[in-house]
Amino acid sequence: MSARVAVCPGTFDPITNGHLSVIRRAARMFDELVVSVAERPDKQPVFDIGTRLGFVEEACRDLSNVRVTTFTGLLVEHVREVGASVIVRGLRALSDFDREIQMEMMNRRLAAEIDTVFLATDAEYSFVSSSLVREVALLGGCVKGLVPPHVEQALAVEYGKR
């Protein structure tokens, strides 16, 4: 039987503990998990691709079967390139499902051999999004416990709250 490889994609601007909840569970389900940081300049990320990649690598360093990479272009092409057959997508609330199911259907149309698995984040992070974390940090609020400590520090520096 061949190894089961999955891709967990996202912009991770920045990675949150909700993302990590999904990544950790997915890492237990698959032989290898490729966490793929999307370039996506159209989203105007706060952190550049190298910084986001570093955040994710640091957050996942204790997961021996997780590899972190970046990608541009169509997700299904990236999934094929890394030899995966599954996409892992995290869900926070029912409202996420509407957008995620549309993407899943398009991905299936483009690449019928690639499946998508949806994992709900831990309930304690169901309200957490990268954009909300950035907004709270920008306005001087505390994001401790919502992001890994190294990301919390980087947000403080980015928004001048050392």
SEGUZA-466916 format. One record per residue: x, y, z of N, C-alpha, C, CB in turn; residue in three letters. Coordinates in steps of 0.1 Angstrom, whole numbers, padded with zeros to 4 digits, always signed. Each point is the difference from the previous one (the first is absolute). Glycine has a CB too. Example, Ala and Ser with C-alpha at 12.3 -4.5 7.8 and 13.67 -1.06 7.14 Angstrom:
BEGIN
+0132-0057+0078-0009+0012+0000+0009+0012+0000-0019-0012+0012ALA +0015+0023-0019+0009+0011+0000-0008+0011+0008+0012-0006-0022SER 
REM end
This chain:
BEGIN
+0008-0012+0000-0008+0012+0000+0009+0012+0000-0019-0012+0012MET +0016+0022-0020+0008+0012-0001-0004+0010+0011+0001-0003-0025SER +0009+0011+0028-0002+0010+0011-0011+0010-0004+0024-0002+0007ALA -0032+0005+0003-0010+0010-0001+0006+0014+0003-0019-0017+0006ARG +0019+0026-0016+0005+0013+0001-0012+0010-0002+0023-0007-0008VAL -0023+0017+0017-0011+0010-0001+0007+0014+0000-0017-0015+0012ALA +0010+0024-0017+0004+0014+0000-0010+0009+0008+0011-0003-0023VAL -0006+0011+0032-0008+0009+0008+0004+0014-0005-0002-0016+0020CYS -0006+0022-0029+0004+0013-0005-0006+0012+0007+0002-0011-0022PRO +0005+0023+0021-0006+0012+0006+0010+0011-0002-0013-0013+0017GLY +0008+0025-0015+0009+0012-0001+0007+0002+0013-0015+0011-0016THR +0009-0016+0027+0007+0000+0013+0006+0014+0003+0005-0025-0002PHE -0013+0035+0002+0004+0014+0002-0006+0007+0012+0003+0002-0024ASP +0001-0007+0036+0010-0010+0003-0007-0013+0004+0016+0018+0008PRO -0008-0028-0005-0005-0013+0005-0006+0002+0013+0017-0013-0013ILE -0028+0007+0016-0007+0001+0013+0000-0014+0007-0014+0020-0009THR +0010-0019+0021-0002-0013+0007-0011-0008-0005+0009+0010+0020ASN -0019-0004-0027-0010-0007-0007+0005-0008-0011-0016+0018+0006GLY +0025-0012-0014+0007-0007-0011+0008-0012+0006+0002+0022-0014HIS +0005-0019+0025+0008-0011+0005-0009-0011+0005+0017+0016+0007LEU -0028-0014-0002-0010-0010+0005-0003-0009-0012-0010+0015+0017SER +0008-0010-0028-0003-0008-0012+0012-0007-0005-0018+0016-0007VAL +0029-0009+0006+0013-0006-0004+0004-0012+0008+0007+0022-0009ILE -0008-0021+0022+0004-0010+0009-0009-0013-0002+0009+0017+0017ARG -0022-0015-0018-0009-0011-0002+0003-0006-0014-0017+0010+0015ARG +0019-0002-0025+0002-0006-0013+0013-0008+0000-0012+0019-0011ALA +0022-0014+0018+0013-0007+0000-0001-0014+0006+0011+0022+0003ALA -0021-0024+0006-0002-0013+0006-0008-0009-0010-0001+0010+0023ARG -0005-0004-0033-0009-0008-0009+0008-0005-0013-0019+0013+0009MET +0030-0006-0012+0007-0003-0012+0014-0003+0002-0015+0015-0012PHE +0021-0023+0003+0015-0003+0001+0008+0012-0001-0004-0022-0009ASP +0001+0031+0000+0007+0013-0001-0011+0011-0002+0021-0012-0010GLU -0018+0023+0016-0009+0012-0002+0009+0011-0005-0016-0007+0018LEU +0013+0013-0029+0007+0011-0006-0009+0013+0003+0011-0014-0019VAL -0006+0022+0028-0006+0013+0003+0005+0010-0010-0003-0005+0025VAL -0006+0010-0034+0004+0008-0011-0005+0014+0001+0000-0020-0014SER +0010+0029+0015-0003+0015+0002-0002+0006-0014+0014+0001+0022VAL -0026+0004-0024-0003+0006-0013+0006+0014-0002-0021-0014+0000ALA +0026+0016-0011+0006+0013-0003-0011+0011+0000+0018-0011-0014GLU -0028+0010+0006-0012+0009+0000+0002+0015+0002-0011-0020+0008ARG +0019+0026-0017+0002+0015+0002-0013+0008-0002+0023-0003-0009PRO -0033-0003+0003-0013+0007-0001-0007+0002+0013-0002-0010-0022ASP +0006+0003+0032-0006+0001+0014+0008+0011+0008-0007-0024-0001LYS +0017+0030-0005+0008+0010+0007+0004-0004+0014-0011+0017-0014GLN +0019-0028+0016+0003-0005+0013+0009+0010+0008-0001-0023-0009PRO -0001+0023+0022+0009+0009+0009+0014-0005+0000-0020+0005+0014VAL +0022-0018-0013+0013-0006+0000+0003-0006-0013-0003-0005+0024PHE +0016+0006-0028+0004-0005-0013+0001-0015+0000+0013+0021-0004ASP -0012-0027-0007+0000-0015-0001+0010-0007+0008-0009+0003-0023ILE +0021+0003+0023+0011-0006+0008-0003+0000+0015+0016+0007-0018GLY -0021+0004+0023-0004+0001+0014-0011-0009+0004+0007+0024-0001THR -0017-0025-0008-0011-0010+0003+0005-0014+0000-0016+0016-0010ARG +0025-0019+0001+0006-0013-0001+0007-0003+0013+0002+0001-0025LEU +0006+0008+0030+0007-0002+0012-0009-0001+0012+0018+0013-0009GLY -0029-0006+0010-0010-0001+0010-0005-0015+0001-0006+0025-0002PHE +0002-0030-0010-0005-0013-0001+0010-0011+0004-0016+0008-0018VAL +0028-0006+0012+0011-0010+0004+0002-0001+0015+0011+0005-0023GLU -0010+0007+0029+0003+0000+0014-0012-0006+0008+0014+0021-0003GLU -0026-0019-0001-0012-0005+0007-0001-0015-0002-0011+0022-0003ALA +0016-0027-0008-0001-0015-0003+0013-0008+0003-0017+0007-0017CYS +0027-0001+0022+0013-0006+0002-0001-0013+0008+0011+0022-0002ARG -0020-0024+0010-0001-0012+0008-0008-0011-0007+0001+0014+0021ASP -0006-0012-0033-0008-0010-0007+0009-0006-0011-0022+0013+0004LEU +0027-0025-0001+0010-0007-0008-0005-0003-0015+0009-0009+0021SER -0022+0008-0023-0005-0004-0013-0006+0012-0007-0004-0023+0008ASN +0007+0035-0004-0005+0012-0006+0012+0007-0007-0018+0003+0017VAL +0015+0000-0030+0010+0008-0008-0007+0013-0004+0011-0021-0009ARG -0004+0032+0009-0006+0013-0003+0006+0005-0012-0004+0005+0024VAL -0004+0000-0033+0004+0006-0013-0009+0011-0004+0009-0023-0007THR -0006+0029-0004-0008+0011-0006-0005-0004-0014+0013+0018+0013THR -0023-0011-0017-0005-0002-0014-0007+0012-0006-0002-0024+0006PHE +0002+0024-0019-0008+0010-0007-0009-0008-0010+0018+0019+0003THR -0028-0012-0008-0008-0007-0011-0011-0009+0006+0020+0001-0015GLY -0024-0010+0007-0011-0009+0004+0004-0010+0010-0009+0003-0023LEU +0001-0004+0033+0003-0009+0011+0001-0014-0005-0012+0015+0016LEU +0003-0020-0025+0000-0013-0004+0013-0004-0007-0025+0001-0002VAL +0031+0009-0005+0013-0002-0007+0011-0002+0011-0008+0013-0020GLU +0007-0005+0030+0010-0002+0011-0002-0013+0007+0000+0025+0003HIS -0012-0029-0001-0002-0013+0007+0006-0011-0009-0022+0009+0010VAL +0020-0009-0023+0006-0010-0009+0015+0001+0001-0020+0001-0015ARG +0026+0011+0015+0014+0002+0000+0007-0007+0012-0003+0021-0013GLU -0004-0020+0025+0006-0005+0012-0004-0015+0002+0000+0023+0010VAL -0007-0029-0019-0004-0014+0001-0011-0003+0010+0024-0005-0007GLY -0032+0014+0009-0011-0002+0010-0013-0003-0008+0010+0016+0016ALA -0020-0022-0008-0012-0003-0006-0012+0005+0008+0010-0020-0009SER -0007+0028+0019-0010+0005+0009+0003+0015+0004-0005-0023+0009VAL -0005+0031-0009+0001+0014+0005-0008+0000+0014+0001+0010-0024ILE +0006-0004+0034-0006+0001+0013-0004+0015+0002+0013-0019+0009VAL -0026+0021-0006-0005+0014+0002-0006+0001+0014-0004+0003-0025ARG +0007+0008+0032-0005+0002+0013-0013+0008-0001+0023-0001+0009GLY -0032-0002+0000-0013+0007+0001-0001+0005+0015-0011-0015-0018LEU +0007+0028+0019-0003+0006+0013-0014-0001+0003+0020+0015-0003ARG -0028-0011-0007-0015+0001+0003-0007-0005-0013+0003+0019+0017ALA -0016-0020-0016-0008-0004-0012+0002+0010-0011-0017-0011+0015LEU +0019+0023-0012+0001+0010-0011+0013-0002-0008-0012+0016+0014SER +0022-0023-0009+0012-0003-0008-0004-0011-0010+0015+0006+0019ASP -0024-0014-0016-0003-0012-0008-0005+0004-0014-0006-0013+0020PHE -0002+0024-0021-0005+0005-0013+0011+0002-0010-0019+0010+0012ASP +0029-0002-0008+0012+0003-0008+0008-0012-0003+0000+0024+0009ARG +0003-0032+0001+0008-0011-0001-0006-0011-0009+0009+0004+0023GLU -0022-0006-0023-0006-0010-0008+0001+0004-0015-0015-0007+0019ILE +0014+0020-0022+0001+0005-0013+0014-0002-0005-0017+0018+0004GLN +0027-0016+0004+0014-0002-0004+0002-0015-0002+0008+0020+0012MET -0013-0029-0003+0001-0014-0002-0006-0005-0013+0000-0002+0025GLU -0011+0007-0028-0007-0004-0013+0008+0004-0012-0022+0001+0011MET +0028+0011-0011+0008+0005-0011+0013-0009-0001-0009+0024+0003MET +0015-0026+0009+0012-0009+0000-0003-0013-0005+0009+0013+0019ASN -0020-0019-0016-0004-0013-0005-0002+0000-0015-0010-0006+0023ARG +0004+0017-0028-0002+0001-0014+0014+0001-0007-0022+0012+0004ARG +0031-0005+0002+0014+0001-0006+0008-0012+0001-0001+0024+0005LEU -0001-0032+0006+0008-0011+0003-0008-0010+0008+0021+0014+0000ALA -0028-0023-0007-0009-0009+0007+0007-0010+0009-0015+0002-0020ALA +0028-0004+0018+0007-0010+0008+0004+0006+0014+0008-0010-0022GLU -0010+0022+0024+0004+0007+0013-0013+0002+0008+0020+0011-0011ILE -0019-0017+0023-0011+0002+0010+0002+0011+0009-0004-0025-0001ASP -0006+0030+0007+0001+0010+0011-0006-0005+0012-0001+0019-0017THR +0008-0017+0028-0005-0003+0014-0001+0013+0008+0011-0023-0001VAL -0023+0024+0007-0002+0012+0009+0001-0004+0014-0016+0009-0017PHE +0024-0001+0025+0002-0002+0014-0005+0012+0007+0019-0016-0004LEU -0027+0015+0014-0004+0011+0009+0012+0003+0009-0025-0005-0002ALA +0027+0018+0004+0010+0004+0010-0005-0003+0014+0009+0018-0015THR -0001-0018+0025-0004-0001+0014-0010+0011+0003+0022-0011+0007ASP -0032+0008+0001-0010+0010+0003+0005+0013+0006-0015-0019+0004ALA +0026+0018+0004+0005+0012+0006+0006+0010-0011+0005-0014+0021GLU -0003+0009-0033+0006+0009-0010-0011+0002-0011+0023-0008+0005TYR -0035+0005-0003-0010+0001-0011-0003+0014-0005-0010-0021+0009SER +0014+0031-0001-0002+0014-0004+0012+0006-0005-0017+0001+0018PHE +0029-0008-0018+0012+0006-0003+0003-0001-0015+0009-0006+0023VAL -0005+0018-0029+0004+0000-0014+0013+0009+0000-0024-0003-0009SER +0032+0001-0001+0012+0008-0001-0003+0015-0001+0011-0019-0012SER -0022+0022+0004-0003+0015-0001-0005+0005+0013-0006-0004-0024SER -0001-0003+0032-0004+0005+0013+0012+0001+0010-0023-0011-0004LEU +0032+0002+0003+0012+0001+0008+0008+0012-0003+0001-0025+0002VAL +0000+0028-0015+0008+0012-0005-0007+0012+0005+0008-0012-0020ARG -0021+0013+0019-0008+0012+0004+0002+0002+0015-0016-0004-0019GLU +0015-0006+0027+0001+0002+0014+0014+0004+0004-0017-0018+0004VAL +0027+0012-0011+0014+0004+0003+0003+0015-0005+0007-0024-0003ALA -0013+0027-0008+0002+0014-0005-0006+0010+0010-0001-0008-0024LEU -0010+0005+0030-0007+0009+0009+0006-0001+0014-0021-0001-0014LEU +0031-0007+0016+0007+0000+0013-0006-0011+0010+0005+0023-0003GLY -0014-0032-0002-0005-0010+0008+0009-0012+0002-0022+0007-0008GLY +0018-0015+0017+0008-0012+0004-0004-0012-0009+0003+0008+0023CYS +0007-0014-0030-0003-0012-0008+0007-0013+0006-0002+0015-0020VAL +0006-0013+0032+0006-0012+0007-0010-0011+0001+0015+0015+0014LYS -0010-0027-0018-0008-0012+0000-0008-0002-0013-0002+0002+0025GLY +0003+0007-0033-0007-0001-0013+0009-0003-0012-0017+0016+0008LEU +0030-0013-0005+0011-0003-0010+0012-0006+0008-0008+0019-0016VAL +0017-0025+0009+0012-0005+0007+0008+0012+0006+0001-0020-0015PRO +0007+0018+0026+0007+0011+0006+0009+0008-0010-0001-0013+0021PRO +0008+0006-0030+0008+0007-0010-0008+0009-0009+0017-0019+0001HIS -0029+0015-0004-0008+0009-0009-0006+0011+0008-0006-0020-0013VAL +0003+0018+0026-0004+0011+0009+0010+0011+0001-0014-0017+0013GLU +0027+0013-0012+0011+0009+0001+0002+0008-0014+0011-0015+0017GLN -0013+0008-0028+0002+0006-0013-0011+0010-0002+0011-0021-0009ALA -0023+0018+0013-0011+0009-0001+0002+0013+0008-0016-0019-0004LEU +0022+0017+0016+0003+0012+0009+0010+0009-0007-0005-0014+0020ALA +0015+0008-0026+0010+0008-0007-0006+0006-0013+0018-0015+0009VAL -0026+0008-0016-0006+0005-0013-0009+0012+0003+0001-0023-0010GLU -0008+0023+0021-0009+0011+0003+0005+0009+0011-0018-0015-0006TYR +0031+0014+0009+0007+0009+0009-0004-0001+0015+0001+0015-0020GLY -0005-0026+0024-0004-0002+0014+0010-0008+0008-0024+0001-0008LYS +0036+0000+0005+0011-0008+0007-0003-0001+0014+0017+0007-0017ARG 
REM end
